[in-house]
Amino acid sequence: MTRYADLNPPARLLMGPGPINADPRVLRAMATPLIGQFDPSMTGLMNETMALYRGVFKTANKWTMLIDGTARAGIEAAMVSLIEPGDKVLIPVFGRFGHLKAEIARRCDAEVITVEREWGTVFPLDEIRDLVKKHRPRLLALCQGDTSTTMLQPLAGVGAIAHEFDALFYTDATASIGGNALETDAWDVDCVSAGLQKCLAGPSGSSPITLSARAEAAIVRRRHVEQGIATASDVPGNGARIRSNYFDLAMVMDYWGDKRLNHHTEATSMLYAARECAKILVEEGVDNAVERHRVAGGAMAEGLKAMGLKLFGDQTSRMNNVVGVYIPAEVQGDAVRKSMLDDFAIEIGTSFGPLHGKIWRIGTMGYNARKDTVLTTLVALESALAMHGAKIATGKAVPAALAAFRAAEARTAKAAE
């Protein structure tokens, strides 16, 4: 019989576009003993988790809950539950994850319309309005932050445009929530899904989601209770049955709601993790966390520029929590990343599609959006680049980053006076 070693993964500082190192509080929460899914303590924790995520999403939505699965599970649950066969779905694409939404929408037998901008840019509000007015979709699906390009799509005003033309508005905030402003109710967003493994400082495996009353109505009209638990009082909806069992948000709502109809066995340890992620963020204050990410991300960018590296994309539209940087022509990108991992135990990311091999993506998110992690990463990257013969300015990155941090600290101190 093969004898496998005890689980002992290497210590890493994860400074890529996600996942990141989970907050120790989250790891401790995941070690909490399990209880049954219908234990009153368990359902009480589910209710607390819903309340906490209303604070995270900045919403009063009743249906604010978790989808068991990685962030993609939340994306798929949202889209398969909101899209009926034949629906027109408009997807503005400014990176890889717009294409993902188009892929899922096509599997829902939607009429999919994609409009793509150059990677490294975002869509102006007037262009979105023109697209919605022209195509009159049933659903507008749009990333807030696309880590493949590091860009942040402005969302204020988009929901109002969608509703003006009788469309639902869904956004995927996996990469952006907690590190960038997100105002679900104020921005009229009908559905938002997210993930834990970026600015929420947790592991992948749970996808928070919130639904407006408009989204709820669209889903409830497709409600069908599973054979075997349905009763005579359960009246099915008059819409098309949702084309997934596991990701059927109508059934998930019945599970998380007062009915507690059995749907799946809640991933208890992930519930604990998600609850703790939200608790940490709400205790810090969502706006404070956004500012922490802005400062850390800005300091990283200043350090990279001081090293002589060129940043990717429109910097006025960059996410706070991840920066793209061009790989110097004289080095091999993967070789430098390997040196970072092997010699310094630090992971940074490459990218996808047209950007693969052209840029690195360096994250400052969640538990890793700190001064020490930024400075450590800059020191390691400078050393690795120098070892590989890159033509960079040495000794300038850390002072530039420190200056950015100290300027932010001075602003905070002055505001507190």
Buried (B, 14 or more C-beta within 10 A) or exposed (E): EEEEEEEEEEEEBBBBBBBBBBBEBBBEBBEBEEEEBEEEEBBEBBEBBBEBBBBBBBBEBBBBBBBBBBBBBBBBBBBBBBBBEEBBBBBBBBBBBBBBBBEBBBBBBBBBBBBEBEBBBBBEBEEBBEBBEEBEBBBBBBBBBBBBBBBBBBBEBBBEBBBEBEBBBBBBBBBBBBBBBBBBBEBBBBBBBBBBBBBBBBBBBBBBBBBBEBBBEBBBBBBBBBEEEEEEEBEEBEBBBBBBEBBBBBBBBBBBBEEEBBBEEBBBBBBBBBBBBBBBBBEBEBEEBBBBBBBBBBBBBBBBBBBBBEBBBBBEBBBBBBBBBBBBEEBEBEEBBEBBBEEBEBBBBBBBEEBEEEBBBBBBBBBBBBBEBBBBBBBBBBBBBEEBEBEBEEEBBBEBBBBBBEBBEEEEEEEEE
